[in-house]
Amino acid sequence: MDAETTAKWYVVHTYSGYENKVAQNIEKVVDNRKLRDTIQTVRIPVETIEETGADGKKKETESKLFPSYVLVKMVMTDESWYIVRNTRGVTGFVGPGSKPVPLTDKEVEALGVDIRKVQTSVNFSEGDEVTVSGGPFDGWVGVVKAVNLEDQTVDISVSMFGRETPATLPVSQVKKVGE
């Protein structure tokens, strides 16, 4: 039987504020005991929130979607149950009594377990003129060469001293000319 096909997502309840510590401790035990086939992934569902401060600077903060909960993708065995259940900071699995109930595929999809970053859209594309706001090129105008939404970066070309100079900047530092 293939471990990947029998591994399911389970929800583990933790003490408030212990989510990161619990995830680290489970990962450490899995690595030390070479149990990656049994306990495959540990996740803390978070969303990235982009805030603009009073000074106009954008700041990204991570916020836990479900405080006091950690998601674990694992093959449920006596050993894996024991390791997770007895990790410091864990109060138990979510489920009736002491029987953990795996999440359905629909629930996992709804939680966006494998998506960690909130994507932002941009109003410029390749060939557009943009103004840089922030960083070493603050105030300069350049031409967009490529946009990478996955990495949240934009490649531009800036004319400096009569030469085209390439630069890769965060999407948040670039605005389309005229906006």
PAZAPA-4460 file (N, C-alpha, C; in steps of 0.05 Angstrom, whole numbers, plus 32768, in hexadecimal, padded with zeros to 4 digits):
% residues 179
    n_x    n_y    n_z   ca_x   ca_y   ca_z    c_x    c_y    c_z   seq   type   mol
   8011   7FE8   8000   8000   8000   8000   8012   8019   8000     1      M     A
   800C   802C   7FEE   801C   8044   7FEC   8015   8058   8002     2      D     A
   8029   8062   8010   8025   8075   8026   8017   808E   801D     3      A     A
   801D   8098   8005   8012   80B1   7FFB   7FF3   80AE   7FF9     4      E     A
   7FE9   8097   7FF1   7FCD   8093   7FED   7FBE   8090   8007     5      T     A
   7FCB   8087   801C   7FBD   8083   8035   7FC1   809A   8049     6      T     A
   7FD3   80AD   8042   7FD8   80C4   8053   7FC0   80D7   8051     7      A     A
   7FB6   80E0   8068   7F9F   80F2   8069   7FA7   810A   807A     8      K     A
   7F98   8120   8077   7F9C   8138   8087   7F8C   8135   80A1     9      W     A
   7F99   813B   80B7   7F8C   813B   80D1   7F90   8156   80DE    10      Y     A
   7F7D   815D   80F0   7F7F   8177   80FE   7F87   8171   811A    11      V     A
   7F9D   817F   8123   7FA7   817B   813E   7FA1   8195   814E    12      V     A
   7F96   8192   8166   7F91   81A9   8177   7FA9   81AE   8189    13      H     A
   7FB1   81C8   818C   7FC8   81CF   819C   7FC0   81E4   81B1    14      T     A
   7FD2   81E8   81C4   7FCE   81FF   81D6   7FD1   8218   81C5    15      Y     A
   7FC3   822D   81CD   7FC4   8246   81BF   7FE1   8251   81BE    16      S     A
   7FEA   8258   81A6   8005   8263   81A3   801B   824E   819F    17      G     A
   8014   8234   81A1   8027   821F   819E   8028   8213   8182    18      Y     A
   8019   821E   816F   8017   8212   8154   8033   820E   8147    19      E     A
   8043   8223   8147   805E   8221   813A   8070   820D   8148    20      N     A
   8070   820D   8163   8080   81FB   8173   8078   81DE   816E    21      K     A
   805E   81D9   816E   8054   81BE   8169   805C   81B4   814D    22      V     A
   8059   81C5   8139   8061   81BE   811E   807F   81B7   811C    23      A     A
   8090   81C8   8129   80AD   81C4   8129   80B4   81AA   8138    24      Q     A
   80A7   81A5   814E   80AD   818C   815E   80A5   8173   814E    25      N     A
   808E   8174   8141   8086   815C   8131   8099   8158   811B    26      I     A
   80A1   816D   810D   80B4   816B   80F7   80CF   8160   8100    27      E     A
   80D8   8169   8118   80F1   815F   8123   80F0   8141   8129    28      K     A
   80DB   8138   8135   80D8   811B   813B   80D7   810B   8121    29      V     A
   80C8   8115   810D   80C6   8107   80F4   80E1   8104   80E7    30      V     A
   80F1   811A   80E7   810C   8119   80DB   811E   8107   80EB    31      D     A
   811E   8109   8106   812F   80F8   8116   8129   80DA   8114    32      N     A
   8110   80D4   8112   8108   80B7   8111   8104   80AE   80F4    33      R     A
   8109   80BF   80E1   8106   80B8   80C4   80EA   80AD   80BF    34      K     A
   80D6   80BD   80C6   80BA   80B5   80C3   80AB   80C5   80AD    35      L     A
   80BA   80D0   809A   80AE   80E1   8086   8099   80D2   8075    36      R     A
   809B   80B7   8073   8086   80A7   8065   806C   80A7   8074    37      D     A
   806E   80A9   808F   8056   80A7   809F   804A   80C3   80A5    38      T     A
   805A   80D5   80AF   8051   80F0   80B4   805E   8102   809E    39      I     A
   804E   8109   808A   805A   8115   8072   805C   8133   8073    40      Q     A
   8048   8141   807D   8047   815E   807C   803A   8169   8095    41      T     A
   8045   817F   809F   8039   818D   80B6   8035   81AA   80AD    42      V     A
   801D   81B4   80AF   8017   81CF   80A6   8007   81DF   80BB    43      R     A
   800C   81F9   80BB   7FFC   820C   80CB   7FF0   821E   80B6    44      I     A
   7FD5   821C   80B1   7FC9   822D   809D   7FCB   824A   80A4    45      P     A
   7FD7   825A   8092   7FDB   8276   8097   7FD2   8285   807E    46      V     A
   7FCC   829F   8081   7FC7   82B0   806B   7FDB   82C8   806D    47      E     A
   7FE3   82D2   8056   7FF5   82E9   8057   7FE4   8301   8052    48      T     A
   7FE6   8314   8064   7FD7   832D   8061   7FEA   8343   805B    49      I     A
   7FE3   8353   8046   7FF4   8369   803F   7FE7   8382   804A    50      E     A
   7FF5   8390   805B   7FEA   83A9   8068   7FFB   83C0   805F    51      E     A
   7FEE   83D7   805C   7FFC   83F0   8056   7FFB   8401   8070    52      T     A
   8013   8407   807A   8015   8417   8092   8010   8434   808E    53      G     A
   800F   8444   80A3   800B   8461   80A2   8020   846F   8091    54      A     A
   8038   8463   8091   804E   846F   8082   804E   8467   8064    55      D     A
   8039   8458   805C   8036   8450   8040   8045   8437   8039    56      G     A
   8054   842C   804B   8064   8414   8046   8052   83FB   8049    57      K     A
   8055   83E8   8036   8046   83D0   8038   8055   83BB   8049    58      K     A
   8045   83AD   8059   8051   8399   806B   8040   8380   8069    59      K     A
   804E   8369   8067   8040   834F   8066   8041   8342   8082    60      E     A
   802A   8339   808B   8029   832A   80A4   801B   8310   809F    61      T     A
   8023   82FC   80AE   8016   82E2   80AC   8003   82DF   80C3    62      E     A
   7FEB   82D5   80BD   7FD7   82D1   80D1   7FCD   82B4   80D0    63      S     A
   7FCC   82A7   80E7   7FC3   828B   80E8   7FA5   828B   80E2    64      K     A
   7F9D   827A   80CF   7F81   8277   80C8   7F71   8269   80DE    65      L     A
   7F7E   8255   80EB   7F71   8246   8100   7F83   8244   8119    66      F     A
   7F83   8259   812A   7F94   8258   8141   7F8E   823F   8152    67      P     A
   7FA3   8234   815D   7FA2   821C   816E   7F9E   8202   815E    68      S     A
   7FA2   8203   8144   7F9F   81EB   8134   7FB7   81E8   8121    69      Y     A
   7FBF   81CF   811D   7FD5   81C8   810A   7FCA   81B1   80F9    70      V     A
   7FD0   81B2   80DF   7FC8   819C   80CD   7FDF   8189   80C8    71      L     A
   7FDA   816F   80C9   7FEF   815B   80C6   7FE5   8147   80B1    72      V     A
   7FF6   8143   809C   7FF0   812F   8088   8000   8116   808F    73      K     A
   7FF1   8101   8096   7FFF   80E9   80A0   7FEF   80D0   809B    74      M     A
   7FFE   80BA   809C   7FF2   809F   809B   7FEC   8099   80B8    75      V     A
   7FD3   8094   80BF   7FCC   8090   80DB   7FD4   8073   80E4    76      M     A
   7FE8   8072   80F5   7FF1   8059   8101   7FF2   805E   811F    77      T     A
   7FF6   804A   812F   7FF9   804E   814B   8011   805F   8152    78      D     A
   8027   805B   8143   803F   806A   8147   803C   8088   8140    79      E     A
   8030   808D   8128   802D   80A9   8120   8019   80B7   8132    80      S     A
   8003   80AA   813B   7FF0   80B6   814D   7FFE   80BD   8167    81      W     A
   800E   80AA   8172   801C   80AE   818B   802F   80C6   818A    82      Y     A
   803F   80C7   8174   8052   80DD   8171   8044   80F8   8171    83      I     A
   8030   80FB   8161   8022   8115   815F   8013   811B   8179    84      V     A
   8005   8107   8183   7FF4   810C   819B   8005   8113   81B3    85      R     A
   801E   8109   81B5   802F   810E   81CC   8044   8123   81C7    86      N     A
   8040   8133   81B2   8052   814A   81AD   804A   8160   81C1    87      T     A
   805E   816C   81CD   8059   8181   81E1   8049   8198   81D4    88      R     A
   8033   81A0   81E1   8021   81B5   81D7   8008   81AB   81C9    89      G     A
   8008   8191   81C2   7FF0   8185   81B5   7FDC   817D   81CA    90      V     A
   7FC3   8185   81C6   7FAE   817C   81D8   7F9E   8165   81CD    91      T     A
   7FA1   8160   81B3   7F93   8148   81A8   7F8D   814C   818A    92      G     A
   7F82   8137   817E   7F79   8138   8163   7F5C   8142   8163    93      F     A
   7F53   814E   814D   7F37   8155   814A   7F28   813D   8141    94      V     A
   7F13   8135   8150   7F03   811E   814A   7EF5   8115   8163    95      G     A
   7EE2   8103   8161   7ED3   80FA   8178   7EE4   80E8   818A    96      P     A
   7EE4   80EF   81A4   7EF4   80DF   81B7   7F11   80E0   81B0    97      G     A
   7F1E   80C9   81AF   7F3B   80C9   81A9   7F40   80BF   818C    98      S     A
   7F2A   80BE   817C   7F2E   80B4   8160   7F30   80CC   814D    99      K     A
   7F48   80D0   8141   7F4B   80E6   812E   7F3B   80E1   8115   100      P     A
   7F2F   80F6   810A   7F20   80F4   80F2   7F2E   8104   80DC   101      V     A
   7F35   80F7   80C5   7F43   8105   80B0   7F31   8119   80A2   102      P     A
   7F3D   812E   8097   7F2E   8141   8088   7F27   8135   806D   103      L     A
   7F11   813D   8062   7F0A   8133   8047   7F19   8144   8032   104      T     A
   7F1B   813A   801A   7F2A   8149   8005   7F1D   8164   8001   105      D     A
   7F03   8166   8003   7EF5   817F   8000   7EFD   8193   8016   106      K     A
   7EFF   8189   802E   7F07   819A   8045   7F24   81A4   8041   107      E     A
   7F35   8192   8039   7F51   8199   8034   7F53   81AF   801F   108      V     A
   7F44   81AB   800A   7F44   81BF   7FF4   7F39   81DA   7FFE   109      E     A
   7F24   81D9   800D   7F18   81F2   8018   7F2B   8200   802B   110      A     A
   7F3B   81F2   8039   7F4F   81FE   804B   7F67   820A   803C   111      L     A
   7F6A   8202   8023   7F81   820B   8014   7F9B   8203   8021   112      G     A
   7F9C   81EA   802A   7FB3   81E1   803A   7FCE   81E5   802B   113      V     A
   7FCE   81E0   8011   7FE8   81E2   8003   7FED   81FE   7FF8   114      D     A
   7FDC   8211   7FFD   7FE0   822D   7FF4   7FE7   823D   800C   115      I     A
   7FFF   8249   800C   8009   8258   8023   8009   8276   801E   116      R     A
   8009   827F   8006   800A   829B   8000   7FF1   82A5   7FF3   117      K     A
   7FE9   82BC   7FFB   7FD2   82C9   7FEE   7FDD   82D8   7FD5   118      V     A
   7FD2   82D1   7FBE   7FDC   82DD   7FA6   7FD1   82F9   7FA3   119      Q     A
   7FE1   830B   7F99   7FD8   8326   7F93   7FD8   832A   7F75   120      T     A
   7FC6   8339   7F6B   7FC6   833E   7F4E   7FD4   8358   7F48   121      S     A
   7FDD   835B   7F30   7FEB   8374   7F28   7FDD   8380   7F10   122      V     A
   7FDF   839A   7F0D   7FD1   83A8   7EF7   7FE5   83AF   7EE1   123      N     A
   7FFC   83A2   7EDF   800F   83A7   7ECA   8018   838D   7EBE   124      F     A
   8023   838E   7EA6   802D   8376   7E99   8046   837C   7E8A   125      S     A
   8051   8368   7E7D   806A   836B   7E6E   8067   8382   7E5A   126      E     A
   807B   8393   7E5A   807C   83AA   7E47   8071   83C4   7E52   127      G     A
   8063   83C2   7E69   8057   83DB   7E75   806D   83EB   7E83   128      D     A
   8069   8406   7E83   807B   8418   7E92   8071   8419   7EAF   129      E     A
   8084   8416   7EC2   807D   8416   7EDE   808F   8429   7EED   130      V     A
   8085   8433   7F04   8094   8444   7F16   809B   8433   7F2E   131      T     A
   80B4   8436   7F38   80BD   8427   7F4F   80B8   8438   7F68   132      V     A
   80AC   842C   7F7C   80A8   843A   7F95   80B5   842A   7FAC   133      S     A
   80CC   8433   7FB5   80DB   8426   7FCA   80F3   8418   7FBF   134      G     A
   8105   8412   7FD1   811E   8404   7FCA   8132   8417   7FBC   135      G     A
   8147   840B   7FB1   815D   841B   7FA5   8154   842A   7F8B   136      P     A
   813F   8421   7F7E   8136   842D   7F66   811E   843F   7F6A   137      F     A
   8119   8448   7F83   8102   8458   7F8A   8100   8471   7F77   138      D     A
   80E8   8474   7F6A   80E3   848A   7F59   80EB   8486   7F3C   139      G     A
   80FA   8471   7F36   8102   846B   7F1B   80EB   845F   7F0B   140      W     A
   80EC   8463   7EF1   80D9   8457   7EDE   80E7   8441   7ECF   141      V     A
   80D9   842B   7ECB   80E4   8414   7EBD   80CF   8407   7EAC   142      G     A
   80D8   83F3   7E9D   80C6   83E3   7E8B   80C5   83C7   7E96   143      V     A
   80AD   83BC   7E98   80A9   83A1   7EA3   80B3   838D   7E8E   144      V     A
   80C5   837B   7E97   80CF   8366   7E85   80C1   834B   7E8B   145      K     A
   80BB   8346   7EA5   80AD   832D   7EAD   80A0   8331   7EC8   146      A     A
   808A   8323   7ECC   807B   8324   7EE6   807A   8307   7EF0   147      V     A
   8082   8303   7F09   8081   82E9   7F16   806F   82EB   7F2F   148      N     A
   8055   82E4   7F2B   8042   82E6   7F41   8048   82D1   7F57   149      L     A
   8053   82BB   7F4F   8059   82A6   7F63   806D   82B0   7F78   150      E     A
   8082   82BD   7F6E   8097   82C8   7F80   8091   82E5   7F88   151      D     A
   807B   82F0   7F7D   8073   830C   7F83   8089   831F   7F7B   152      Q     A
   8096   831B   7F64   80AB   832D   7F5A   80A5   8336   7F3E   153      T     A
   80B2   834B   7F36   80B0   8356   7F1B   80CC   835D   7F11   154      V     A
   80D2   8354   7EF9   80EC   835B   7EEC   80E8   8374   7EDB   155      D     A
   80F7   8389   7EE0   80F5   83A1   7ED0   8110   83A9   7EC5   156      I     A
   810F   83BB   7EB2   8127   83C6   7EA6   8126   83E4   7EAB   157      S     A
   813B   83EF   7EB8   813C   840C   7EBE   8153   8418   7EAE   158      V     A
   814F   842F   7EA3   8164   843D   7E94   8174   844D   7EA7   159      S     A
   818E   8446   7EAA   81A0   8454   7EBC   81B9   845C   7EAC   160      M     A
   81BF   8475   7EAC   81D7   847F   7E9F   81D8   8476   7E82   161      F     A
   81C1   8475   7E75   81C0   846D   7E59   81C2   844F   7E53   162      G     A
   81C1   843F   7E68   81C2   8422   7E65   81AA   8415   7E72   163      R     A
   81A0   8400   7E67   818A   83F1   7E72   8195   83DF   7E89   164      E     A
   8189   83E3   7EA1   8191   83D4   7EB8   817A   83C2   7EC2   165      T     A
   817E   83A8   7EC2   8168   8396   7ECC   8166   8397   7EEA   166      P     A
   814D   8394   7EF4   8149   8393   7F11   8131   8380   7F17   167      A     A
   8133   8371   7F2C   811D   8361   7F36   8113   836D   7F50   168      T     A
   80FA   8374   7F50   80EE   8382   7F68   80D5   8374   7F71   169      L     A
   80CE   8378   7F8B   80B5   836E   7F95   809E   837C   7F86   170      P     A
   8088   836D   7F81   8071   8378   7F73   8067   8391   7F81   171      V     A
   8069   8391   7F9C   805E   83A7   7FAC   806D   83C2   7FA7   172      S     A
   8085   83C1   7F9B   8094   83D9   7F97   8090   83E5   7F7B   173      Q     A
   807F   83D9   7F6B   807B   83E2   7F4F   805E   83EA   7F4A   174      V     A
   805B   8401   7F3D   8041   840B   7F35   8041   8413   7F18   175      K     A
   802B   840D   7F0A   8029   8415   7EEE   802A   8433   7EEC   176      K     A
   8038   843E   7ED8   803A   845B   7ED4   801E   8466   7ECF   177      V     A
   8017   847C   7EDD   7FFD   8489   7EDA   7FE9   8480   7EEE   178      G     A
   7FF1   846F   7F02   7FDE   8466   7F16   7FE7   846D   7F32   179      E     A
***
